[in-house]
Every structure is written in structure tokens, then in C-alpha cells.
Amino acid sequence: MKAAKMLIDKEFRVGIIDNRIYGSFIEHLGRAVYNGIYEPSHPLADEDGFRRDVMEMVKELKVPIIRYPGGNFVSGYNWEDGIGPLELRPQKLDLAWRTLETNEIGINEFAKWSQKVDTEIMMAVNLGTRGIAEACNILEYCNHPKGTYYSDLRIKHGYKDPYKIKTWCLGNEMDGPWQIGHKTSAEYGRLAAETGKAMKLIDPSIELVSCGSSNTAMPTFPEWEAVTLEHTYDVADYISLHQYYGNKDNNTSNFLALSLDMDNFIKTVISTCDYIKAKKRSKKTINLSFDEWNVWFHSNESDENTMKNNPWQKAPALLEDTYTFEDALLVGCMLITFIKHADRVKMACLAQLVNVIAPIMTENNGGVWKQTIFYPYLHASLYGRGIALNLVVSSPKYDTKDFTDVPYLESTAVYNEEKGEVTIFAVNRDLEEDLLLECDFRSFENYSLIEHLVLECNDLKAYNTLNHQPVSPKRNGQSKVDNGRLEAVLHKASWNVIRLGNKKN
């Protein structure tokens, strides 16, 4: 059996984890909103038409923030279409996904749902077909207490208290030629800077996210970041990153190494931000919002056919990837990567939350179930809050088609000082053999093993359905602790959560 070594010391710290790195995303796309979170004809719908079974599953994840309403959708969205009496709301063509938007759900309804599931909103404004005035108007509608046209309009619509939405995205993927209102870096930078400046005059307490590159393959990356930040650096608080991965050539060893690409993406954006900081002689540090990330490739062919040949449907099945066990392993590696960069990655949004490339799936008028990727996301959200620790790790490595020196052990650890707990998250990328983990954590006195959760499956392509859940975690991990030393067997191709706690607590 191969062996890996790990040293955990409470003084070796990356930084405090912002809980918002466990955020998610709901876009007006496919069945995310309609027949996802909202299905008034469903037997489990509440008085507002929201599915109670879906809400319970979202609450189980403890999602701290949700990005809304897009995504590509927002670049053609008129937010005013989604407020006021339902019978007066227009049905519109959504050009982003070539579907029919009924506007039954708008900002007020989504804010009500968000309160029910105990999450904050990350609101995106349309900088594709619209601009400064519309962004200011929706901010006034959402956040201003009363006494102005838009704040009083909100009150007239039945929502007295302002929403106090803190985080606002200045558009979406404006570097992408597919984006409605696509702009050059200079065009976007100027518009975003002026929009952000005006928005902060209305509410100086808000935080703003400037659009970064849509993915690492964009020909303008990382020049886009450098040029746009020249304009937005003083007004923005974060820059966004988006990245999706897929195992299109069915090379699992290479697929599981893709989190190394994500790590490099983060490092490159950090260095670009810091270059502009130095160039501007600024004392301000721009942090990162990785507000779209996931595995996404299973549904591509079906999605293209629907949008091309059957457009203008209400809530068609789009981007409904069925996630395999190996997808869950990569999602775990990606979550570990965020924790490793907790000093600069302050927000992240798993895209998306319900039905659309999502951990939660529903049947129209039927049941709800957890996809394979639900579990690493759940574990990270529950146990990954506190201080990210900087581990000293020695692991055997392998090479793949696209990567060299890939560690079989992908791992991180989180110290929750308040609870007196340390949680180790670990993926064994080895598809053939178990891995022995020897861990020295003697700086944590009187700590013992709480549990060792394992997500594993003999079939890498196994997936969950409503009636069959072959991929779910077990509390059967092989770990033992003796005098500040942990010895654990990480089964081949497995996600592991090893929780240690102070005996005195």
C-alpha cells in the first residue's frame, strides 16, 4: 500500500474561511426556478408555491449565499418585469437560453424564498443590454428604506422592509461572445466602474463583484482581468472566476487532476490582481469570488438540440447533468482547492442548486433526490467552517495526459476553534489502490477521533436516482488515533472526512 504523510499544526494558518465559499446559484434557466424551487401545483407546495421538500434539502446544505438571477439570463433581463401584480407581468423571450420567461418569480418572491431557506442573496445586475440607471434603480428598490420612487414602489408591492442585499455582481461573463451585450475589456471596465461608483453612492455598505474571465480557455485570459481591473479596482471588492470541467474523453485519472488547473487559475488571478494593486500603489486588496463552478458536460448534446430545435418552452429540461461517483470526487477536490485559498477566495457558488447542473434533482409533481455531488458539498459546508490550515503533505504522485506530478492525496484541514474540532478533507485519486495516511497533529492536545466519513463506490460511473441511491456516505472509515498521531486508510477513489475533537469539549 502506498503511504502519504501529513503534518497539521494549529499555528500554520492560511486564513479564516468566509462561509460564503459554500454558496450556490439559481438562474432563470431550465427547471431551476419553475418546477424546481417553485411549483405551486405540487402537493408539497407551501402557501407561496415553493416546494417544501426542496427547501428542506437546501436547508440541510446550510447554503450561506445564492447568486441570482443569472448567469447568461441576466444580460437580457428587465428586472421590472418580475415585480408588481402577477397578472400584469409580461411573458418574454429569454434570448440566453431560448426559453419563455413568465416572470412569475422576481426579486420579491426570490427574497421570500431565500428567507425561508436562511440564505443571503448575491444579486446580479444587467450590464449587457442595460446599464447604470437600471442597476441603480434595482438597488434602490431592494435596499433603500422608504421615501423614494423605487423604495416606495417596493412597499406598494407589499414588501415594507428593505432587503439589505450586500453583494452585487456587475454583470455576467461579459468577455464571452455568447453573452448578450458582449463587450471588450475596455468597454466593460468603463461601464462597470461607473455603475459601481453610482451604486455605492446609493448604498456605500454594498460589496461589488467585477466580471473576470469566463474560464481559463478564453483567449483574453488573463489580459481581461488586468485591463478591467485598471478601471474597476477602486470600486470593486472582488473579481469573479468561472470554471466547469468534464470527463469528455473518459480519462478518469486526468479528470480527477483538473482541480490542479483550478488551483493555477486562482493563483494567476491573484497575481494579476496584485499586479494592478502594485501598479496603482493601492493599499486595497481585491479578493476572489469563484461564483460559478462545477462539473458540466453530460447534457451538452441534449441542451443544444432543445435550444436549437424546440425553443421558447417554459422551463424545459436544460443542463440536467446526471452526476456520477467520479464527478463527486472532482467536486470534492475543487472544494479542497477553495479551502486552500481561503485567504483570497472569499465567495464561491456551486452552479447550480436545483435541477440545473445541480446537487438536488426533482420530478415535476413528484419526488426529490440527492445527486452524488450533494455529499462533498454538504460535508464541506457543515464541517469546513473555521480556520483553513496550511498542511505539510508528502504524497506519492502520478502523471496524466495533461498533468505531471499529480498527488494521489488531495487534502486540506479546517480548525474550528469554537467547537474544538479539526476536520481533514481528503480524496484518494488512486483508482487501483488504497492509500495509507499517517498524520501528525500533536499541536492539538487531547484530540481524539469523532468519525471518519467515506464516500466510495466500486463503479465510478454510478449515479443516484429517485428510487436508487448507490452513492451515499458511510461512517465506516478505517482510522485510529494514538498520542496525537492519526493513521487512516483512504480507500481507492474515495472522498474522506476525518473529524477530530477535543476530549475536554
Secondary structure, 3 states (H helix, E strand, C coil): CEEEEEECCCCCEEEECCHHHHEEECCCCCCCCECCCECCCCCCECCCCEEHHHHHHHHHHCCCEEEECCCHHHHHCCHHHHCCCHHHCCCEEECCCCEEECCCCCHHHHHHHHHHCCCEEEEEECCCCCCHHHHHHHHHHHHCCCCCHHHHHHHHCCCCCCCCCCEEEECCCCCCCCCCCCCCHHHHHHHHHHHHHHHHHHCCCCEEEECCCCCCCCCCCCHHHHHHHHHHCCCCCEEEEEEEECCCCCCHHHHCCCHHHHHHHHHHHHHHHHHHHHHCCCCCCCEEEEEEEEECCCCHHHHHHHHHHCCCECCCCCCCCCCEHHHHHHHHHHHHHHHHCCCCEEEEEEECCECCCCCEEECCCCCEEECCCHHHHHHHHHHCCCEEECCEEECCEECCCCCCCEECEEEEEEEECCCCEEEEEEEECCCCCCEEEEEECCCCCCEEEEEEEEECCCCCCCECCCCCCCCCCECCCEEEEECCEEEEEECCCEEEEEEEEECCC
